[in-house]
Amino acid sequence: MAGKRDDKVTDVTVKILREIRDEARQTNARLDQTNARLDGLQHEMRDMHESIGQTNVRLDSLQHEMRAGFEHVGQRIDNLLVGHHRDDHEKIHERLDRIEHHLGLTGS
């Protein structure tokens, strides 16, 4: 009797160990799939990072071009409004500033 009972315990133990082994294999397979997806995501993130870097370079260039364009437009507007008498207008503004300062009309 003891031999049969020991055989049953051994059979149950072997069955449990096989189930544990099978579950471990399934877990490993799922981990392999997860790792493969993570590798793919890392690759996509590297590509995205590179793309963002290229976009930032283009935006910096565009910002510089826009700044230069606005300066040019500003100069053209100044020339349109002031024309050939730009120096005269600047001298008048300087004199007006000095008079306002002398009369105490400015904060400085």
WOHUNOR-V617360 format. One record per residue. N is the residue number from 1. RES is the residue in one letter. SS is DSSP state (H for helix, E for strand, - for the rest). PSI is psi in whole degrees, 0 to 359 (* if undefined). OMEGA is omega in whole degrees, 0 to 359 (none if undefined). Layout:
n->[N	N]
res->[RES	RES]
ss->[SS	SS]
psi->[PSI	PSI]
omega->[OMEGA	OMEGA]
This chain:
n->[1	2	3	4	5	6	7	8	9	10	11	12	13	14	15	16	17	18	19	20	21	22	23	24	25	26	27	28	29	30	31	32	33	34	35	36	37	38	39	40	41	42	43	44	45	46	47	48	49	50	51	52	53	54	55	56	57	58	59	60	61	62	63	64	65	66	67	68	69	70	71	72	73	74	75	76	77	78	79	80	81	82	83	84	85	86	87	88	89	90	91	92	93	94	95	96	97	98	99	100	101	102	103	104	105	106	107	108]
res->[M	A	G	K	R	D	D	K	V	T	D	V	T	V	K	I	L	R	E	I	R	D	E	A	R	Q	T	N	A	R	L	D	Q	T	N	A	R	L	D	G	L	Q	H	E	M	R	D	M	H	E	S	I	G	Q	T	N	V	R	L	D	S	L	Q	H	E	M	R	A	G	F	E	H	V	G	Q	R	I	D	N	L	L	V	G	H	H	R	D	D	H	E	K	I	H	E	R	L	D	R	I	E	H	H	L	G	L	T	G	S]
ss->[-	H	H	H	H	H	H	H	H	H	H	H	H	H	H	H	H	H	H	H	H	H	H	H	H	H	H	H	H	H	H	H	H	H	H	H	H	H	H	H	H	H	H	H	H	H	H	H	H	H	H	H	H	H	H	H	H	H	H	H	H	H	H	H	H	H	H	H	H	H	H	H	H	H	H	H	H	H	H	H	H	H	H	H	H	H	H	H	H	H	H	H	H	H	H	H	H	H	H	H	H	H	H	-	-	-	-	-]
psi->[318	327	319	320	320	322	319	317	318	316	315	318	315	318	315	316	321	319	318	316	314	318	320	319	318	319	318	321	318	322	320	318	317	317	321	318	320	319	318	318	321	319	315	321	321	316	317	319	317	317	319	320	316	321	318	321	315	320	320	317	316	319	316	315	319	318	313	320	318	321	317	316	318	317	319	321	316	314	322	316	320	324	215	350	26	312	320	318	319	319	319	318	319	315	318	318	316	318	315	321	315	322	354	25	353	163	345	*]
omega->[181	179	179	179	177	178	179	179	179	179	179	180	179	179	180	180	178	178	178	178	180	178	178	178	178	178	178	179	178	178	177	178	179	179	178	178	178	177	178	178	178	178	179	179	177	178	180	179	178	180	178	177	179	178	179	178	179	178	177	179	179	178	178	179	179	179	179	179	179	176	180	179	178	178	180	178	177	180	179	182	186	178	184	184	182	181	179	180	178	178	179	179	178	180	179	178	180	180	179	178	181	181	180	181	179	181	185	none]
